[in-house]
């Protein structure tokens, strides 16, 4: 009375599932420079940690006696694994089976994967390679009917976005539902030259006159710069490394808090180069990333979305081991002015930080919203106000450091001005409703014109206003809370991080 025969049957089916689409299709996959689905799971997850769910789901062929003679596995593989010892839900599309297109008969497998993530409070990683849709035009002949479009489990996709970190790696051509699954994430990655993403591929696009290759239509060169995806990397292994790093700063779900790592960088470290990093000449730029590298724990800064919305840097970092979300101006791009894409990037990042309860550190050098015809055409003021609204609605602990400029409405979006300001300013601080250079000559036009020496009069007026605009004058009125030695920025922010996490309940 043993079940040995059934167990042998089970093992045989598992062996057939591991063959995926067969040797020929696997060779084709590898020949395109792509890993196969099972290899991807092995490289993403901690060694030996993957437990597959639904491995023997697929389509079996049987002889007249009812014995299994062949088996085509599902082209969607998922299960539980670990990343740095922490449980996650991971999935991979198998392009060697029906080009990764969703198997309509087995869509429940995809649904269960999505449900598992939010039901168990586990981060979700999707590795997407294929359309992920309901089949091809040829499917109509097999089914004998068409259907009104429906997207299985989209409610679960939304729920995951609301409850757990979701990472999507586009690892090949992703169209239709595959593209939608990529974008419906908190962090998305494409591999340069390997990944393409589009609502519909080149054959369909050709019907409206766009004769383009897959790369021309939807390569990472396009989507890493328009904000559709967050990152462009050089290889699949680099994509896996980025995914792991991203998750290391986050809790497993919104019901938990992110973990502190063992501190390795002295809290009282003071970097001498910060004293002279900001030029005295206001038109000269400097590296905000160098400021970040000096201020946060060494080696802890992980940037997100570097290639789009470039006037703002969005990143994660650590202060005395505590994770924080970092929003920083980049004066090397548009002077740090927020345009439409930058404003969208800021809004998304601030809302994300609030959702997963990460304290925010804002390093400010913002001359205002971008101006000019292109700024008006792209709706900068609308998206800028939406970014400002996100900042004002944020409820997580927030610290601002004014590195240099803070002008106009965009400058005021450094934090919610109606709440307690945990804020410091460097002596290089320069702020107001608009830069003096933009209105000085207009405001004093008649006085300058009436002078015997207009140039000397202009210089005299500039000198007077320079004294008035000293940040120390602002501090006298307590309109800015503290002006600090730039070298003290790290110790003060580490103090903030400790207080912030105590407020959040972790310290």
C-alpha positions as CSV (number, residue, x, y, z in Angstrom):
1,X,0.0,0.0,0.0
2,X,2.7,2.5,-1.0
3,X,2.3,5.7,-3.1
4,X,5.8,5.2,-4.6
5,X,4.4,4.9,-8.2
6,X,2.7,8.3,-7.8
7,X,5.8,9.9,-6.4
8,X,7.7,8.6,-9.4
9,X,5.1,10.0,-11.7
10,X,5.4,13.4,-9.8
11,X,9.2,13.4,-10.2
12,X,8.9,12.5,-13.9
13,X,6.5,15.5,-14.5
14,X,8.9,17.8,-12.5
15,X,11.7,16.6,-14.8
16,X,9.7,17.4,-17.9
17,X,8.8,20.9,-16.5
18,X,12.5,21.6,-16.1
19,X,13.1,21.1,-19.8
20,X,10.9,24.2,-20.3
21,X,10.4,24.8,-24.1
22,X,12.9,22.1,-25.1
23,X,16.6,22.1,-26.2
24,X,16.0,24.0,-29.5
25,X,14.1,26.9,-28.0
26,X,16.4,27.1,-25.0
27,X,19.4,27.3,-27.4
28,X,17.6,30.1,-29.3
29,X,17.0,31.9,-26.0
30,X,20.7,31.6,-25.0
31,X,21.8,32.5,-28.5
32,X,20.1,35.9,-28.1
33,X,22.3,36.6,-25.1
34,X,19.4,35.9,-22.7
35,X,19.3,33.7,-19.6
36,X,16.4,31.2,-19.4
37,X,13.7,31.7,-16.7
38,X,15.0,29.1,-14.3
39,X,18.6,30.5,-14.5
40,X,17.2,33.9,-13.8
41,X,15.5,32.8,-10.6
42,X,18.7,31.1,-9.5
43,X,20.8,34.2,-10.0
44,X,18.3,36.6,-8.4
45,X,17.6,34.6,-5.2
46,X,19.8,33.3,-2.4
47,X,21.3,30.0,-3.4
48,X,19.0,27.0,-2.8
49,X,16.2,29.2,-1.4
50,X,13.6,28.9,-4.2
51,X,10.6,26.8,-3.6
52,X,8.5,26.6,-6.7
53,X,4.7,26.6,-6.7
54,X,2.7,24.9,-9.4
55,X,5.8,23.4,-11.1
56,X,3.8,20.6,-12.8
57,X,1.1,22.9,-14.1
58,X,0.9,22.7,-17.9
59,X,-0.5,20.7,-20.8
60,X,-0.1,17.0,-20.7
61,X,-0.5,14.6,-23.7
62,X,-1.8,11.1,-23.0
63,X,-2.0,7.8,-24.8
64,X,-5.1,5.6,-25.1
65,X,-4.3,4.0,-21.8
66,X,-4.3,7.4,-20.1
67,X,-0.5,7.4,-19.6
68,X,1.4,10.7,-19.9
69,X,3.5,10.7,-23.0
70,X,4.5,14.4,-23.2
71,X,4.2,17.6,-21.2
72,X,4.4,21.3,-22.0
73,X,4.9,23.3,-18.8
74,X,3.3,26.6,-18.0
75,X,5.4,29.5,-19.2
76,X,5.0,31.3,-15.9
77,X,7.2,30.2,-13.1
78,X,6.8,31.5,-9.5
79,X,7.4,30.7,-5.9
80,X,8.9,31.7,-2.6
81,X,12.6,32.5,-2.3
82,X,15.0,34.6,-0.2
83,X,17.0,37.8,-1.0
84,X,19.6,38.4,1.7
85,X,17.8,36.0,3.9
86,X,14.5,37.7,3.6
87,X,11.5,35.9,2.0
88,X,10.1,37.3,-1.2
89,X,7.8,36.2,-4.0
90,X,9.6,35.8,-7.3
91,X,8.3,35.0,-10.8
92,X,9.8,34.6,-14.3
93,X,8.2,34.4,-17.7
94,X,9.5,31.6,-19.8
95,X,9.9,32.9,-23.3
96,X,10.8,29.4,-24.6
97,X,7.2,28.3,-24.1
98,X,4.8,30.2,-26.4
99,X,7.0,33.3,-26.4
100,X,6.0,34.1,-22.8
101,X,2.4,34.8,-23.8
102,X,0.0,34.1,-20.9
103,X,-1.6,30.7,-21.1
104,X,-5.3,31.4,-20.9
105,X,-6.0,28.0,-19.3
106,X,-3.4,28.6,-16.6
107,X,-3.9,32.3,-15.8
108,X,-4.8,31.3,-12.2
109,X,-1.1,30.7,-11.7
110,X,-0.3,34.3,-12.4
111,X,-3.2,35.4,-10.2
112,X,-2.0,33.3,-7.3
113,X,1.5,34.8,-7.6
114,X,0.1,38.3,-7.2
115,X,-2.2,37.3,-4.4
116,X,0.6,35.5,-2.5
117,X,2.6,38.7,-2.3
118,X,0.0,40.9,-0.6
119,X,-1.7,38.1,1.3
120,X,1.6,37.1,3.0
121,X,3.1,40.6,3.1
122,X,6.1,39.8,0.9
123,X,8.0,41.8,-1.7
124,X,7.3,40.8,-5.3
125,X,9.8,40.6,-8.1
126,X,8.5,40.0,-11.6
127,X,11.0,39.0,-14.4
128,X,9.1,39.8,-17.6
129,X,10.1,38.4,-21.0
130,X,7.2,38.3,-23.6
131,X,3.8,39.8,-24.2
132,X,2.2,38.3,-21.1
133,X,-1.1,38.8,-22.9
134,X,-3.9,36.4,-23.7
135,X,-2.5,34.8,-26.8
136,X,-2.0,35.6,-30.5
137,X,-4.5,36.1,-33.3
138,X,-4.0,32.3,-34.1
139,X,-5.6,31.6,-30.7
140,X,-9.0,32.5,-32.1
141,X,-9.0,29.4,-34.3
142,X,-8.2,27.2,-31.3
143,X,-10.9,28.8,-29.1
144,X,-13.5,29.4,-31.7
145,X,-14.6,32.7,-30.2
146,X,-13.2,36.1,-29.2
147,X,-13.8,37.8,-25.9
148,X,-14.4,41.2,-24.3
149,X,-11.0,42.3,-22.9
150,X,-10.4,41.7,-19.2
151,X,-7.2,41.8,-17.2
152,X,-7.1,38.9,-14.7
153,X,-6.0,39.9,-11.2
154,X,-5.4,43.6,-11.9
155,X,-7.1,44.3,-8.5
156,X,-4.3,42.2,-7.0
157,X,-1.7,44.2,-8.9
158,X,-3.1,47.4,-7.5
159,X,-3.3,45.9,-4.0
160,X,0.4,44.9,-4.3
161,X,1.3,48.5,-5.2
162,X,-0.5,49.7,-2.1
163,X,1.0,47.1,0.3
164,X,4.4,45.6,-0.7
165,X,7.5,46.6,-2.6
166,X,7.1,45.6,-6.3
167,X,10.1,45.2,-8.6
168,X,9.8,44.6,-12.3
169,X,12.7,43.5,-14.5
170,X,12.1,43.7,-18.3
171,X,14.4,41.1,-19.7
172,X,13.4,40.9,-23.3
173,X,10.7,42.3,-25.6
174,X,7.7,43.2,-23.4
175,X,4.5,44.3,-25.1
176,X,0.9,44.7,-24.1
177,X,0.2,43.1,-20.7
178,X,4.0,42.4,-20.3
179,X,4.6,46.2,-20.6
180,X,1.8,47.0,-18.2
181,X,3.2,44.5,-15.6
182,X,6.6,46.2,-15.9
183,X,5.2,49.7,-15.4
184,X,2.9,48.6,-12.6
185,X,5.8,48.5,-10.1
186,X,7.7,50.7,-7.7
187,X,11.0,50.0,-9.3
188,X,11.5,48.9,-12.9
189,X,14.7,48.0,-14.9
190,X,15.5,47.4,-18.5
191,X,18.7,45.9,-19.9
192,X,20.4,47.9,-22.6
193,X,20.1,46.2,-26.0
194,X,18.2,43.3,-24.6
195,X,14.9,44.8,-23.4
196,X,12.3,46.6,-25.3
197,X,8.9,47.8,-24.0
198,X,5.9,49.0,-26.0
199,X,2.1,49.0,-25.9
200,X,2.3,47.1,-29.2
201,X,5.3,45.9,-31.2
202,X,6.8,47.0,-34.5
203,X,4.4,45.0,-36.7
204,X,1.4,46.7,-35.2
205,X,3.1,50.1,-35.1
206,X,3.8,49.7,-38.9
207,X,0.1,49.8,-39.5
208,X,0.1,53.5,-38.6
209,X,3.2,54.2,-40.6
210,X,5.9,53.8,-37.9
211,X,8.5,51.5,-39.6
212,X,10.8,50.9,-36.7
213,X,12.9,48.1,-35.1
214,X,12.1,46.9,-31.7
215,X,15.0,48.9,-30.2
216,X,14.0,52.0,-32.1
217,X,10.4,51.7,-31.0
218,X,10.8,50.8,-27.3
219,X,14.5,50.4,-26.3
220,X,15.9,51.4,-22.9
221,X,17.4,54.5,-24.5
222,X,13.8,55.8,-24.7
223,X,12.2,54.6,-21.6
224,X,14.9,55.2,-19.0
225,X,14.8,58.8,-20.1
226,X,11.1,59.4,-20.2
227,X,10.2,58.0,-16.8
228,X,8.5,54.8,-18.0
229,X,11.2,52.7,-16.2
230,X,13.5,53.7,-13.5
231,X,16.8,52.2,-14.5
232,X,18.8,51.0,-17.5
233,X,21.6,48.5,-16.8
234,X,24.2,46.7,-18.9
235,X,23.4,43.1,-18.1
236,X,20.9,40.8,-16.5
237,X,23.2,40.1,-13.5
238,X,23.4,43.9,-13.0
239,X,19.6,44.0,-13.0
240,X,19.4,41.4,-10.3
241,X,22.0,43.2,-8.2
242,X,20.0,46.5,-8.5
243,X,16.8,44.7,-7.5
244,X,18.4,43.3,-4.5
245,X,19.9,46.6,-3.5
246,X,16.6,48.4,-3.9
247,X,14.8,46.0,-1.6
248,X,17.5,46.3,1.0
249,X,16.3,49.8,2.0
250,X,12.6,48.8,2.3
251,X,10.4,46.9,4.7
252,X,8.6,43.7,3.4
253,X,5.3,45.5,3.5
254,X,3.7,48.7,4.6
255,X,2.8,47.0,7.9
256,X,6.5,46.7,8.9
257,X,9.4,49.0,9.2
258,X,12.6,49.0,7.2
259,X,15.6,47.4,8.9
260,X,18.6,49.2,10.3
261,X,22.0,47.8,9.3
262,X,25.0,47.6,11.6
263,X,26.6,51.1,11.7
264,X,30.1,51.2,10.1
265,X,30.6,54.9,9.6
266,X,31.3,57.3,12.5
267,X,28.4,59.6,13.2
268,X,30.8,62.5,14.0
269,X,32.7,62.2,10.7
270,X,33.3,65.7,9.3
271,X,34.4,66.1,5.6
272,X,36.6,69.1,5.1
273,X,35.8,69.4,1.4
274,X,32.2,70.4,2.2
275,X,33.5,73.8,3.4
276,X,34.4,74.8,-0.1
277,X,32.3,72.6,-2.3
278,X,29.7,75.3,-3.2
279,X,31.2,78.0,-5.4
280,X,30.8,81.6,-4.4
281,X,30.0,82.5,-8.0
282,X,26.3,81.7,-8.3
283,X,26.5,80.6,-11.9
284,X,29.1,77.9,-11.2
285,X,27.9,74.4,-10.5
286,X,29.1,71.7,-8.2
287,X,28.3,68.0,-7.6
288,X,25.4,67.3,-5.4
289,X,26.3,63.6,-5.6
290,X,29.6,64.5,-4.0
291,X,27.7,66.2,-1.2
292,X,25.6,63.1,-0.7
293,X,28.6,60.8,-0.7
294,X,30.1,62.9,2.1
295,X,27.0,63.2,4.2
296,X,25.5,59.8,4.2
297,X,27.0,56.5,5.4
298,X,29.9,55.6,3.1
299,X,28.8,53.5,0.2
300,X,25.2,53.6,1.1
301,X,23.7,55.9,-1.5
302,X,21.5,54.0,-4.0
303,X,20.1,56.3,-6.7
304,X,16.8,55.6,-8.4
305,X,15.8,57.1,-11.8
306,X,19.0,58.8,-12.6
307,X,18.3,59.2,-16.3
308,X,15.0,61.0,-16.1
309,X,13.7,64.1,-14.4
310,X,17.3,64.9,-13.9
311,X,17.0,68.2,-12.1
312,X,16.1,66.1,-9.0
313,X,18.1,63.3,-7.6
314,X,16.0,60.6,-5.9
315,X,17.9,58.0,-3.8
316,X,18.0,55.8,-0.8
317,X,20.8,56.0,1.8
318,X,21.7,55.3,5.4
319,X,22.6,57.5,8.3
320,X,24.2,55.6,11.2
321,X,22.7,52.5,9.6
322,X,19.1,53.9,9.5
323,X,17.6,53.9,6.0
324,X,16.3,57.2,4.6
325,X,14.8,58.5,1.4
326,X,16.9,61.3,-0.2
327,X,15.5,64.0,-2.4
328,X,18.2,66.4,-3.7
329,X,18.6,69.1,-6.4
330,X,21.1,68.6,-9.2
331,X,22.5,72.0,-10.2
332,X,24.2,70.5,-13.2
333,X,20.9,70.0,-15.0
334,X,18.8,73.1,-15.8
335,X,20.4,74.7,-12.8
336,X,18.2,72.4,-10.6
337,X,15.0,74.0,-11.9
338,X,12.0,71.7,-11.7
339,X,10.4,71.0,-15.1
340,X,7.5,68.7,-15.9
341,X,9.3,65.4,-15.7
342,X,11.3,66.4,-12.6
343,X,8.1,67.4,-10.9
344,X,6.5,64.0,-11.7
345,X,9.6,62.2,-10.4
346,X,9.5,64.2,-7.1
347,X,5.8,63.5,-6.6
348,X,6.2,59.8,-7.2
349,X,9.2,59.4,-4.9
350,X,7.8,61.4,-2.1
351,X,4.6,59.4,-2.1
352,X,6.6,56.2,-2.2
353,X,8.7,57.3,0.8
354,X,5.5,58.0,2.7
355,X,3.9,54.7,1.8
356,X,6.8,52.7,3.2
357,X,7.5,55.1,6.1
358,X,11.0,56.2,5.2
359,X,12.2,59.5,6.7
360,X,13.1,62.0,4.0
361,X,16.2,64.1,3.8
362,X,15.9,67.0,1.2
363,X,19.1,68.6,0.0
364,X,17.9,71.9,-1.5
365,X,19.3,74.0,-4.4
366,X,16.2,74.9,-6.3
367,X,16.1,78.2,-8.3
368,X,12.4,77.6,-9.1
369,X,10.2,76.0,-11.7
370,X,11.6,76.0,-15.2
371,X,10.4,78.9,-17.3
372,X,10.0,79.5,-21.0
373,X,7.8,78.2,-23.9
374,X,8.8,74.5,-23.5
375,X,8.0,74.7,-19.8
376,X,4.6,76.0,-20.6
377,X,3.9,73.5,-23.3
378,X,4.7,70.6,-21.0
379,X,2.5,71.8,-18.2
380,X,5.3,72.5,-15.7
381,X,3.2,74.5,-13.3
382,X,0.5,71.8,-13.1
383,X,3.0,69.0,-12.4
384,X,5.0,71.3,-10.1
385,X,2.0,72.0,-7.9
386,X,1.3,68.3,-7.8
387,X,4.8,67.7,-6.6
388,X,4.4,70.4,-4.0
389,X,1.2,68.9,-2.8
390,X,2.9,65.6,-2.3
391,X,5.6,67.3,-0.2
392,X,3.0,69.1,1.9
393,X,0.9,65.9,2.4
394,X,3.9,63.8,3.5
395,X,3.6,62.7,7.1
396,X,6.9,60.9,7.6
397,X,9.7,62.7,9.5
398,X,11.4,65.3,7.2
399,X,14.6,67.2,7.3
400,X,15.7,69.9,4.8
401,X,19.2,71.2,4.3
402,X,19.4,74.4,2.2
403,X,22.7,74.0,0.3
404,X,22.3,77.0,-1.9
405,X,19.2,78.4,-3.7
406,X,15.5,78.2,-2.7
407,X,13.4,80.5,-4.9
408,X,9.7,80.9,-5.6
409,X,7.0,78.3,-5.3
410,X,9.3,75.4,-6.2
411,X,11.8,76.6,-3.5
412,X,9.1,76.7,-0.9
413,X,8.3,73.0,-1.7
414,X,11.4,72.0,0.2
415,X,9.1,70.9,3.0
416,X,5.6,71.7,4.5
417,X,6.1,75.3,5.7
418,X,3.0,75.0,7.9
419,X,4.7,72.3,10.1
420,X,7.7,72.2,12.4
421,X,10.8,72.8,10.3
422,X,13.6,70.4,11.0
423,X,15.9,72.4,8.8
424,X,19.4,73.6,8.4
425,X,21.0,76.1,6.0
426,X,24.6,76.4,4.8
427,X,26.2,79.8,4.7
428,X,25.9,79.6,0.9
429,X,22.1,79.8,1.3
430,X,20.4,82.1,-1.2
431,X,16.6,82.5,-1.2
432,X,13.7,84.7,-1.9
433,X,10.6,85.1,-4.1
434,X,12.9,85.4,-7.2
435,X,16.6,85.8,-7.8
436,X,17.8,89.4,-7.5
437,X,19.6,89.1,-10.9
438,X,16.2,88.5,-12.5
439,X,14.6,91.8,-11.3
440,X,17.3,94.2,-10.0
441,X,17.7,96.3,-13.2
442,X,14.0,96.5,-13.8
443,X,13.2,97.5,-10.2
444,X,15.9,100.2,-10.2
445,X,15.6,101.2,-13.8
446,X,14.9,104.9,-13.3
447,X,17.5,105.3,-10.5
448,X,20.2,103.7,-12.7
449,X,19.2,105.7,-15.7
450,X,19.4,109.0,-13.8
451,X,22.9,108.3,-12.4
452,X,26.0,110.0,-13.9
453,X,27.6,106.6,-13.9
454,X,24.9,104.0,-14.5
455,X,27.4,101.1,-14.1
456,X,28.7,102.4,-10.8
457,X,25.2,102.9,-9.6
458,X,24.2,99.4,-10.5
459,X,27.3,98.0,-8.6
460,X,26.4,100.2,-5.6
461,X,22.8,98.8,-5.6
462,X,24.1,95.2,-5.9
463,X,26.4,95.7,-2.9
464,X,23.5,97.1,-0.8
465,X,21.3,94.2,-1.7
466,X,24.0,91.6,-1.2
467,X,24.2,92.8,2.4
468,X,20.5,92.6,2.8
469,X,20.3,89.1,1.3
470,X,22.8,87.6,3.6
471,X,21.5,84.4,5.1
472,X,22.5,85.8,8.5
473,X,19.9,88.6,8.2
474,X,17.3,85.9,7.6
475,X,18.5,83.9,10.7
476,X,18.2,87.1,12.8
477,X,14.5,87.1,12.1
478,X,14.3,83.3,12.7
479,X,13.0,82.9,9.2
480,X,15.5,80.1,8.9
481,X,16.1,78.0,11.9
482,X,19.9,77.3,11.9
483,X,22.9,78.2,9.8
484,X,25.5,75.5,10.1
485,X,29.0,74.7,9.3
486,X,28.6,72.4,6.2
487,X,31.0,69.9,7.9
488,X,28.5,69.4,10.6
489,X,25.8,68.2,8.2
490,X,26.4,64.5,8.7
491,X,26.4,64.6,12.5
492,X,23.2,66.6,12.6
493,X,21.5,64.4,10.0
494,X,22.5,61.3,11.9
495,X,20.8,62.8,15.0
496,X,17.7,63.5,12.9
497,X,17.7,59.9,11.7
498,X,17.8,58.5,15.2
499,X,14.9,60.8,16.3
500,X,12.9,60.0,13.2
501,X,13.1,56.3,13.6
502,X,12.3,56.6,17.3
503,X,9.2,58.5,16.2
504,X,8.4,55.7,13.7
505,X,8.7,53.2,16.5
506,X,11.9,51.4,15.5
507,X,14.5,53.0,17.9
